């Protein structure tokens, strides 16, 4: 699928997935948020010493602000993306409570005057995701363009819900897969064959395979 047919199909899928997410009740969202927070904290302890970029949540997306606060308490820096111009890579500016914010596209807040940062890792929300780790976003292509432009590519951790899983997003040459994906089910890692399900890390698990800025250990299960 290519061209206008792909654009129309993605628009329809995006609308369907967002509408389904907006139907989620507050209690379910909070339960899933707490699970995802826990999986991130136990699976990626190196983030406590990193600069993490995340996205301000909209339309019932996973709310990363709670996890970002936990990381800052441990010494991490956190940043938000800033749109500079259409079809231009994003920049990232430091954010913590008290930093001046303005509203941009989709009424998403962004830091105005704080220092520009180069993130070590990015928490990337996904309207939809497929078994190869490709993301259905909002259609503007900002993140793919940004990641392709960075001299040092950050670790990209997708965050989404299991209900957003798709057979494929029909990825194009410019689409970039995530390195990891975390949902309310657990943690996935991308390997050459696609996403491998690592499981749901529990308190006391020993993350010993990878080091900075992320680490995770667990039996890999194809799923």
C-alpha positions in Angstrom: 0.0 0.0 0.0 1.4 3.4 -1.0 0.6 7.0 -1.8 -2.9 8.3 -1.2 -4.3 4.9 -0.5 -1.9 4.5 2.4 -2.5 8.0 3.7 -6.3 7.4 3.7 -5.9 4.0 5.4 -3.7 5.4 8.1 -6.0 8.2 8.8 -8.9 5.8 9.2 -6.9 3.5 11.5 -5.7 6.5 13.5 -9.3 7.7 14.0 -10.4 4.2 15.0 -7.6 3.7 17.5 -7.9 7.1 19.2 -11.7 6.7 19.5 -11.2 3.3 21.2 -8.6 4.8 23.6 -11.0 7.7 24.5 -13.5 5.1 25.6 -11.2 3.9 28.3 -12.4 4.8 31.8 -10.2 6.7 34.3 -9.7 3.7 36.6 -8.4 1.5 33.8 -6.1 4.2 32.5 -4.6 4.7 36.0 -4.2 0.9 36.5 -2.4 0.6 33.2 -0.3 3.7 33.9 0.9 2.2 37.2 1.8 -1.0 35.5 3.7 0.7 32.7 5.5 2.9 35.3 6.6 -0.2 37.2 7.8 -2.0 34.1 9.8 1.0 33.0 11.3 1.5 36.4 12.4 -2.2 36.8 13.4 -2.7 33.1 15.4 0.4 32.5 17.2 1.5 35.7 19.8 3.3 33.7 17.2 6.0 32.9 17.8 7.4 36.4 21.1 8.7 35.2 20.0 9.8 31.8 18.3 12.6 29.9 14.8 11.3 29.1 12.5 13.0 26.6 8.8 12.2 26.8 5.6 13.6 25.4 2.9 15.5 27.2 -0.1 13.1 27.2 -3.2 13.8 25.1 -6.3 11.8 24.3 -5.9 9.2 27.0 -2.3 8.3 26.1 0.0 6.9 28.8 0.9 9.7 31.2 4.7 9.7 31.5 4.8 12.6 33.9 4.6 10.4 37.0 7.5 8.3 35.9 9.4 11.4 34.8 9.0 12.8 38.4 10.4 9.5 39.8 13.4 9.7 37.6 14.1 13.4 38.5 14.0 12.4 42.1 16.9 10.0 41.3 19.0 12.6 39.4 17.7 12.3 35.8 17.0 15.2 33.5 13.7 15.2 31.6 12.8 17.1 28.4 9.8 17.7 26.1 9.8 18.0 22.3 9.4 21.3 20.7 8.1 21.9 17.1 10.3 24.4 15.4 8.6 24.5 12.0 6.5 22.1 9.8 8.5 19.3 8.2 11.5 20.2 10.4 13.1 18.0 13.1 12.0 18.6 16.6 14.3 19.9 19.3 14.1 18.9 23.0 14.1 21.4 25.9 14.5 20.6 29.6 11.3 20.4 31.5 10.4 20.1 35.2 7.5 21.7 37.2 8.1 25.5 37.2 9.5 25.7 33.7 7.5 28.1 31.5 5.2 26.3 29.0 3.3 27.5 25.9 0.7 25.6 23.9 1.6 24.4 20.4 0.0 22.1 17.9 -3.0 20.0 19.3 -2.7 22.3 22.4 0.3 20.3 23.6 2.4 22.3 26.0 6.1 22.8 25.3 9.0 24.6 27.2 9.7 28.1 26.0 13.0 29.2 27.3 14.7 26.2 29.0 18.0 24.8 27.7 18.0 22.5 24.6 18.9 18.9 25.5 20.2 15.9 23.6 18.2 13.0 25.0 19.7 9.6 25.8 16.3 8.0 25.6 12.8 8.9 24.3 9.5 7.6 25.6 7.4 7.7 22.5 3.5 7.3 22.5 2.0 5.1 19.8 -1.5 5.4 18.5 -1.0 2.0 16.9 1.9 -0.5 16.7 2.7 -3.7 14.8 4.7 -6.8 15.4 7.8 -5.3 13.8 7.9 -2.3 16.2 6.6 0.3 13.8 4.5 3.1 15.1 1.3 4.8 13.9 1.6 8.4 15.1 -0.4 11.5 14.3 0.7 11.7 10.6 3.1 14.7 10.7 6.3 12.6 10.7 8.0 14.7 13.3 9.6 11.9 15.3 10.8 9.8 12.3 12.4 13.0 10.8 13.9 13.9 14.2 15.4 10.5 14.9 16.9 10.3 11.5 18.5 13.7 11.9 20.2 13.1 15.2 24.0 12.5 15.3 23.6 10.2 18.3 20.4 8.2 18.2 18.7 7.9 21.5 17.2 4.6 22.7 13.5 4.7 21.7 11.0 3.1 24.0 7.5 3.0 22.6 4.6 3.2 25.2 1.2 2.1 24.2 -1.7 -0.3 25.1 -2.3 -3.8 23.9 -5.6 -2.8 22.3 -3.5 -0.6 19.9 -1.8 -3.6 18.3 -2.1 -3.9 14.5 -1.1 -6.6 12.0 1.0 -4.0 10.2 1.1 -0.2 9.7 2.4 -0.9 6.1 5.8 0.8 7.0 7.5 2.9 4.4 11.3 3.5 3.9 11.2 6.6 6.2 9.3 4.9 9.0 11.6 3.9 12.0 10.8 1.1 14.4 11.2 1.5 18.2 13.9 -0.3 20.1 11.6 -1.4 22.9 7.9 -1.3 23.5 6.1 -1.2 26.9 2.4 -1.8 27.4 0.2 -2.8 30.3 1.1 -6.4 29.4 4.9 -6.1 29.7 8.0 -5.3 27.8 8.9 -6.1 24.2 12.3 -5.7 22.5 12.9 -5.4 18.8 15.2 -7.9 17.2 15.9 -8.8 13.5 12.7 -10.9 13.4 10.4 -8.3 15.0 9.2 -7.6 18.5 10.1 -10.3 21.1 8.0 -10.3 24.3 10.3 -10.3 27.3 7.6 -10.6 30.0 6.3 -8.5 32.8 9.2 -7.7 35.1 8.4 -8.0 38.8 10.0 -6.5 41.9 13.3 -8.3 42.6 14.0 -9.3 39.0 17.7 -8.8 38.1 18.2 -6.7 35.0 21.7 -7.8 34.0 22.0 -8.1 30.3 22.2 -4.5 29.0 23.8 -1.6 30.7 23.4 2.1 30.1 21.0 3.8 29.5 18.7 0.8 29.7 18.9 -2.7 30.9 16.6 -5.7 31.1 16.9 -9.4 31.6 14.3 -12.0 30.9 13.4 -15.0 28.8 12.6 -13.9 25.2 9.3 -15.2 23.9 8.3 -14.7 20.3 4.8 -13.2 20.3 
